[in-house]
Amino acid sequence: MDFRLTPRQAQLKAAARALTDVIAAYEIPCEENNGLPADAHAKIRDAVLDAGLQAVNMPAEWGGAGLTIAEQVTVQEELGRLTGALWDMVWRPANALRFCTPEQRERFLVPVIRGERRDCYAVTEPGAGSDPQNLATTATRNDQGWVLNGEKWFVTVGDHADFMIVLAAAGPERAPTLFLVDKDTPGIEMTRVPRFMHTFVYEHPEFTFTDVQVGEDAVLGGVGEGYDITRSWFTEERLMIAARTTGAAERALELARDWAVEREQFGAPIGSYQLIQGMLADCAVDIAVNRAYTHQVAWEVDQAPVEARKTLHAKAAIAKLAASEASGRVIDRCLQIHGGRGYDRTYAVERLYRELRVDRIWEGTSEIQRLIIAGELIKRGPGVLDLPTA
């Protein structure tokens, strides 16, 4: 076994850290203003393109960076250090866009890869969160294509994106289907922009769709394929969450360690006290174990045959569950080490404390991850725990 980063991964890690350092200058303005102005978006866009880290999940022949899953994890781990979810400004088009027809690719995907357009994924509904099969948004066929009616919640980047990937129940069969829809299509209304616990450089608006007419060419990947396409996206995105939360936890530990060394109470640095030392040690354990497993599963995804897809779906669930919950423990300890200063929004540990909480909810709650893992164990036994063999 060789656990060293490849020369390519080491290069990507350095490039991602350098880009992270550039973007980090915008953390406090993003926190203070609940977002960034257009000129900041433009500057960060140019920095992303200069770094060559645009669309890391898309093939190089389409203009993306063409990274493997293991390489993407290496990049996302560094970007996860950013607060304000500024990591999301280093755009990764929705994996569903890989299923575009050549014509759809030129209209939607290629401009996203170039940073000229932005997509958002509209899946969740008032009654369809953890259980997407409660889908109420409908697509009815007519002589011009399809008519969409329904409501979507938590549409991340919905305020900034200019087109949407909408999941709807199509036809009388209610076949789960994805549609590519320009946001300015008549009948689409952004009805509410909730203010959530964290500060996010983009918003998560709610939308209604009232008799929204789209053409037959709006179908992405085929009628009835919506769940399968979305599920494949979940496997990769859950690994990226595991990577980002691990990177966030490492930054928090670095800050807490420095604070413990520099902060004196009772005539000595607080890092000299065993209770603080224990918290620092526990943070290191949580980070090290989850980094190793996340990189392992990412490598497995790159190497695996198609028949291993379901087991890898469960392994990605393990990675997401373990890393997101561990990062919550880490940041809680690190904030405690900072004492009252840790409750100050100008300190990164405070911002990370609020922001990491959602990672136990979105892209599948911790409870859903446990159900996926248990389902794999019950159906196929403990093979989900196995290491791959040559």
C-alpha positions in Angstrom: 0.0 0.0 0.0 1.3 3.5 -0.9 -0.5 6.3 1.0 1.7 9.1 -0.3 0.1 11.8 -2.4 1.1 11.4 -6.1 3.1 14.2 -7.6 -0.1 15.3 -9.3 -2.0 15.3 -6.1 0.7 17.3 -4.3 0.7 19.9 -7.1 -3.1 20.1 -6.9 -3.0 20.4 -3.1 -0.5 23.3 -3.3 -2.6 25.0 -6.0 -5.8 24.6 -4.0 -4.1 26.0 -0.9 -2.8 29.0 -2.8 -6.3 29.7 -4.2 -7.8 29.2 -0.8 -5.4 31.8 0.6 -6.5 34.3 -2.1 -10.2 33.7 -1.5 -9.8 33.8 2.3 -9.4 37.6 2.1 -13.1 37.8 1.4 -14.2 35.9 4.5 -14.9 38.9 6.8 -16.6 41.0 4.1 -18.8 38.0 3.2 -19.7 37.6 6.9 -20.4 41.3 7.4 -22.5 41.8 4.3 -24.1 38.3 4.0 -22.5 37.9 0.6 -20.2 39.6 -1.8 -20.6 42.2 -4.5 -20.3 41.6 -8.3 -16.7 42.8 -8.5 -15.6 40.3 -5.9 -17.3 37.5 -7.7 -15.5 38.6 -10.9 -12.1 38.7 -9.2 -12.6 35.2 -7.6 -13.8 33.8 -10.9 -10.6 35.0 -12.6 -8.5 33.5 -9.7 -10.2 30.2 -10.1 -9.5 30.2 -13.9 -5.9 31.2 -13.3 -5.5 28.3 -10.9 -6.9 25.8 -13.4 -9.4 24.5 -10.8 -12.6 25.3 -12.6 -15.0 22.4 -13.0 -12.6 19.8 -11.5 -15.3 17.1 -11.9 -15.6 17.6 -15.7 -13.5 16.1 -18.5 -10.6 18.1 -19.8 -11.9 17.7 -23.4 -15.0 19.8 -22.4 -12.9 22.4 -20.7 -12.9 21.1 -17.1 -9.9 20.2 -15.0 -10.6 16.5 -15.5 -9.6 15.3 -12.1 -10.1 11.9 -10.6 -12.3 11.5 -7.5 -9.1 11.1 -5.4 -7.7 14.3 -6.9 -11.0 16.2 -6.3 -11.0 15.1 -2.7 -7.4 16.6 -2.4 -8.7 19.9 -3.7 -11.9 20.0 -1.8 -10.1 19.3 1.5 -8.1 22.6 1.0 -11.1 24.6 -0.1 -13.1 23.3 3.0 -10.9 25.6 5.1 -12.8 28.6 3.8 -15.7 30.2 5.8 -18.8 31.7 4.3 -19.0 28.6 2.1 -16.6 30.5 -0.2 -15.4 27.1 -1.4 -18.6 27.0 -3.5 -17.2 29.9 -5.6 -14.7 27.3 -7.0 -17.5 25.9 -9.1 -18.2 22.3 -9.7 -21.0 21.8 -12.2 -23.7 19.4 -11.1 -22.6 15.9 -12.1 -26.0 15.4 -13.7 -24.8 17.7 -16.5 -22.6 14.9 -17.7 -25.8 13.4 -19.1 -26.4 16.4 -21.4 -26.9 15.7 -25.1 -24.2 17.4 -27.3 -26.6 20.2 -27.9 -27.5 20.6 -24.2 -23.8 20.5 -23.4 -23.0 23.5 -25.6 -25.9 25.5 -24.3 -25.6 24.7 -20.6 -22.5 22.7 -19.4 -19.7 24.3 -21.4 -20.6 27.9 -20.3 -20.7 26.7 -16.7 -17.3 25.1 -17.1 -16.0 28.5 -18.4 -17.5 30.4 -15.5 -20.0 32.1 -17.8 -23.2 30.5 -16.4 -24.1 28.8 -13.1 -26.4 25.9 -12.4 -28.5 25.0 -9.4 -30.2 21.8 -8.4 -33.9 22.0 -7.5 -34.8 18.7 -5.8 -36.1 19.3 -2.3 -39.8 20.2 -1.7 -42.0 21.1 1.3 -43.0 17.4 1.5 -40.0 15.8 -0.2 -36.8 16.1 1.8 -35.1 12.9 3.0 -37.8 11.0 1.0 -37.7 12.3 -2.5 -40.4 9.9 -3.6 -42.9 12.3 -2.1 -42.2 14.4 -5.2 -45.1 16.7 -5.9 -43.7 18.8 -8.7 -45.2 17.5 -12.0 -44.3 17.6 -15.6 -47.2 17.2 -18.0 -46.6 16.6 -21.7 -48.2 18.8 -24.3 -47.6 19.5 -28.0 -44.8 21.9 -27.2 -42.9 19.7 -24.8 -43.6 19.7 -21.0 -45.4 21.9 -18.5 -43.9 22.1 -15.0 -45.9 22.9 -11.9 -44.7 22.7 -8.3 -42.5 24.2 -5.6 -38.9 23.7 -4.6 -37.1 24.6 -1.4 -33.4 24.9 -0.4 -32.2 25.6 -4.0 -28.6 26.3 -3.2 -27.1 29.0 -5.4 -30.6 29.7 -6.7 -30.1 33.4 -6.3 -26.9 33.4 -8.5 -27.6 30.7 -11.0 -29.2 31.4 -14.3 -30.6 27.9 -15.0 -32.0 25.1 -12.9 -31.9 21.3 -12.9 -35.4 20.5 -11.8 -36.7 17.1 -10.6 -40.3 16.4 -11.5 -42.7 13.6 -11.8 -43.3 13.2 -15.5 -46.5 12.1 -17.1 -49.3 9.9 -15.8 -46.6 7.3 -14.8 -45.0 10.0 -12.5 -41.6 9.0 -13.8 -38.9 10.9 -11.9 -37.2 13.1 -14.5 -34.7 16.0 -14.6 -35.3 19.1 -16.7 -33.0 21.8 -17.7 -34.8 25.1 -17.2 -33.6 28.7 -17.7 -34.4 30.6 -14.6 -36.0 33.5 -16.5 -38.6 31.2 -18.1 -42.1 32.6 -17.6 -43.9 31.0 -14.6 -40.8 30.7 -12.4 -40.9 32.8 -9.2 -38.4 33.1 -6.4 -40.9 33.4 -3.6 -38.7 33.5 -0.5 -35.0 33.7 0.5 -34.7 32.3 4.0 -32.0 33.5 6.3 -30.2 30.4 7.7 -27.9 29.9 10.7 -24.8 30.1 8.6 -23.5 32.8 6.4 -23.3 31.5 2.8 -21.9 33.5 -0.1 -24.9 32.3 -2.1 -28.5 31.9 -0.9 -30.9 28.9 -0.8 -34.2 30.4 -2.1 -37.6 28.8 -2.5 -39.2 28.8 -6.0 -42.6 28.1 -7.4 -43.3 26.8 -10.9 -46.6 27.7 -12.4 -47.4 26.4 -15.9 -43.7 26.6 -16.9 -43.4 25.6 -20.5 -40.2 23.8 -21.6 -39.4 22.0 -24.8 -38.9 18.3 -25.3 -35.1 19.0 -25.4 -35.3 20.1 -21.8 -35.2 16.5 -20.5 -31.8 15.7 -19.0 -30.7 12.1 -19.3 -34.1 10.6 -20.3 -37.6 10.3 -18.9 -37.6 8.3 -15.7 -33.9 8.6 -15.0 -34.0 11.4 -12.5 -33.4 9.3 -9.3 -30.6 7.3 -10.8 -28.7 10.4 -12.0 -29.3 12.1 -8.7 -28.1 9.1 -6.7 -24.9 8.9 -8.6 -24.3 12.6 -7.8 -24.9 11.9 -4.1 -22.1 9.4 -4.0 -19.5 11.9 -5.2 -20.9 14.9 -3.3 -21.0 13.0 0.0 -17.3 12.3 -0.5 -16.7 16.0 -1.2 -18.5 16.9 2.0 -16.3 14.5 3.9 -13.2 16.1 2.4 -14.4 19.7 3.0 -15.4 19.1 6.6 -12.0 17.4 7.3 -10.3 20.5 5.8 -12.4 22.8 7.9 -11.7 20.8 11.1 -8.0 20.9 10.4 -8.1 24.7 10.1 -10.0 24.9 13.4 -7.4 22.7 15.1 -4.5 24.8 13.8 -6.2 28.0 15.1 -7.0 26.3 18.5 -3.4 25.0 18.8 -2.0 28.4 18.1 -4.4 30.0 20.6 -3.5 27.4 23.3 0.2 28.1 22.9 -0.2 31.9 22.9 -3.0 32.4 25.4 -1.8 32.6 29.1 -3.9 32.1 32.2 -2.8 31.4 35.7 0.7 32.2 34.7 1.1 29.7 31.9 -0.1 29.0 28.4 -3.4 27.2 28.5 -1.8 24.6 26.2 0.2 23.4 29.2 -3.0 22.2 30.9 -3.9 18.6 30.4 -7.6 19.3 29.8 -6.7 21.5 26.8 -4.2 19.0 25.7 -6.8 16.2 25.7 -9.1 18.3 23.5 -6.3 19.0 21.0 -5.4 15.3 20.9 -9.0 14.2 20.3 -9.3 16.7 17.5 -6.2 15.3 15.9 -7.6 11.8 16.1 -11.0 12.8 14.5 -9.2 14.5 11.6 -6.6 11.8 10.9 -9.0 8.9 10.9 -11.6 10.6 8.7 -9.0 12.0 6.2 -7.6 8.5 5.8 -10.9 6.9 5.2 -12.2 9.6 2.8 -9.1 9.3 0.7 -9.4 5.5 0.7 -13.0 5.5 -0.6 -12.2 8.2 -3.2 -9.4 6.0 -4.5 -11.8 3.0 -4.5 -14.4 4.9 -6.6 -11.7 5.7 -9.2 -10.7 2.0 -9.4 -14.0 0.2 -8.9 -15.9 -1.8 -11.5 -19.6 -0.9 -12.1 -20.9 -3.8 -10.1 -19.3 -2.2 -6.9 -21.4 0.9 -7.2 -23.9 0.1 -4.5 -21.2 -0.9 -2.0 -19.3 2.3 -2.8 -22.6 4.3 -2.3 -22.6 2.9 1.3 -18.9 3.6 1.8 -19.5 7.2 0.7 -22.3 7.4 3.3 -19.9 6.1 6.0 -17.4 8.8 5.0 -19.9 11.6 5.0 -21.5 10.5 8.2 -18.2 10.0 10.1 -16.5 13.1 8.8 -19.4 15.5 9.2 -20.1 14.4 12.8 -16.4 14.4 13.7 -15.9 17.9 12.3 -18.7 19.0 14.6 -16.9 17.6 17.6 -13.7 19.2 16.5 -15.1 22.7 16.0 -17.0 22.5 19.3 -13.7 21.7 21.2 -11.8 24.4 19.3 -14.4 27.0 20.1 -14.2 26.0 23.7 -10.5 26.4 23.7 -10.9 29.9 22.4 -13.2 30.7 25.3 -15.2 34.0 24.8 -13.2 34.9 21.7 -14.5 31.8 20.1 -18.0 33.3 20.2 -16.8 36.4 18.2 -17.9 36.3 14.5 -14.6 37.9 13.5 -12.9 34.6 14.5 -13.0 31.7 12.0 -13.8 29.2 14.7 -17.1 30.9 15.4 -18.0 30.9 11.7 -17.0 27.3 11.2 -19.1 26.4 14.2 -22.3 27.6 12.5 -21.4 26.5 9.0 -20.4 22.9 9.7 -23.7 22.1 11.3 -25.5 21.9 8.0 -23.1 19.1 6.8 -25.0 16.7 9.0 -28.2 17.6 7.2 -27.8 18.4 3.5 -27.0 15.8 0.8 -28.6 13.3 3.1 -29.0 13.6 6.9 -26.9 11.6 9.3 -29.9 9.5 9.9 -30.3 8.7 6.2 -26.6 7.8 6.0 -27.1 5.3 8.8 -30.1 3.8 6.9 -28.0 3.4 3.8 -25.1 1.8 5.7 -27.5 -0.6 7.5 -29.3 -1.5 4.3 -26.0 -2.5 2.7 -25.1 -4.6 5.7 -28.4 -6.3 5.7 -28.5 -7.0 2.0 -24.9 -7.9 1.2 -23.2 -8.5 4.6 -20.2 -6.7 6.0 -18.3 -6.4 2.7 -18.8 -2.7 3.0 -15.9 -2.9 5.5 -13.5 -4.7 3.2 -10.4 -3.2 1.7 -10.1 -3.7 -2.1 -7.8 -6.4 -3.3 -5.4 -6.3 -6.3 
